[in-house]
Amino acid sequence: MKGLIQLAVRDEDMLDEREQIIDQLMHEYSDDILHLVYTYVKNRSTAEDLTQEIFIKCYEKLNQFNQQATIKTWVYRIASNHCKDYLRSWHYRKIMLSDKIWDYIPSKTKQLEEEIIKNSEEDILTNSVMSLPLKYREVVFLHYYEELSLREISKITTVNINTLKTRLKRAKELLKDKMKEEV
C-alpha cells in the first residue's frame, strides 16, 4: 500500500491509482471511521453521510499526505477534524434546535398531550429521586424500581428492616416536598 501511496503522491495525474488507494482505504477503515464519527454525532444516518464526505476529502487531499504519520492516523485526523467542523457548523446547530423544538411542540391529539404530561411527571419524579441523599435514594430505587421487598433490601444492604422502613418513610416525605416544589 505504501508503494501505491508514494506513487500517487508523486504523480497526481494518475487518477486510477488514486482511486485504487481510496478504495483500499475505504475497505480497510470505513467501519472504524463510521464508529469514530458516530461517537461525535450520535446519529447513524448523519454518521454515514459524514463518513462518505470524509473519504471524499481524503481523495481530494491524497496528494497532501506527506508520510510523516501513518495513513491510518492521517485518515483519522481528517475524520476528527471534519466531525468537529460539522459540530460547529450552522447547519448542525439549526438541525439540533429544530429537533428540540419538535420535542416540545404539543400535538393536537389529546392522547399525545397526556403522554407528554405523563413523561414530564415521570421526569420530575426521576429527577427528584436522583436528588435524594444516597441512603434514601438507594432504598427507594431498590423498593420501587427494582420491586424488591424490604427483607431482600435488608440482605443486600445489611441494614436493619426497621431502619429501612424509616428511610423509606423519610424518602417519601422528601419526595412529596420536592414534587410540590416542582409542580
FENUR-V866024 format. One record per pair of residues at least 24 apart in sequence whose C-alpha atoms are under 8 Angstrom apart, sorted by sequence separation. I is the first residue (numbers start at 1). J is the second residue. If there is no record, write none. Layout:
BEGIN
i=I j=J
i=I j=J
END
This chain:
BEGIN
i=54 j=78
i=54 j=79
i=139 j=164
i=51 j=79
i=54 j=82
i=139 j=167
i=140 j=168
i=26 j=55
i=139 j=168
i=136 j=167
i=140 j=171
i=50 j=82
i=135 j=167
i=136 j=168
i=22 j=55
i=50 j=83
i=136 j=170
i=137 j=171
i=136 j=171
i=22 j=58
i=22 j=59
i=132 j=171
i=19 j=59
i=18 j=59
i=37 j=79
i=41 j=83
i=132 j=174
i=29 j=72
i=33 j=76
i=36 j=79
i=37 j=80
i=40 j=83
i=132 j=175
i=18 j=62
i=36 j=80
i=40 j=84
i=33 j=79
i=37 j=83
i=41 j=87
i=129 j=175
i=128 j=175
i=125 j=175
i=128 j=178
i=12 j=63
i=128 j=179
i=9 j=62
i=10 j=63
i=8 j=62
i=9 j=63
i=125 j=179
i=8 j=63
i=9 j=64
i=124 j=179
i=9 j=65
i=124 j=182
END
